[in-house]
Amino acid sequence: MRIPCPFCGERDSQEFAFLGQAGLTRPDPNAPDAQKAFHDYVHIRSNPAGANSELWLHANGCRSWIVVERNTLTHAISSSEFASPIMKEAMR
């Protein structure tokens, strides 16, 4: 699989480290249900067959975190962008 890095261009997936589902929000540690919320945050993930938003680190490249939109059935990548708003703005 080839992943398009917004900074380095298209690279082999072996240069990247997969973190998991993108867009998760860390729970409030002071909430009354914090223990269950953190359990779900760490262990419970959706596993969709089809379009998915994933977080990848370009570990053997520019070291940037990127969000990749990928179809889990075909591995076709429709887009990738920096995960950090600061990097998105810097590349404009």
Summary of the structure (lengths in Angstrom):
residues: 92
radius of gyration: 14.9
end to end distance: 26.8
largest distance: 44.8
contacts: 230
relative contact order: 0.25
helix: 21%
strand: 36%
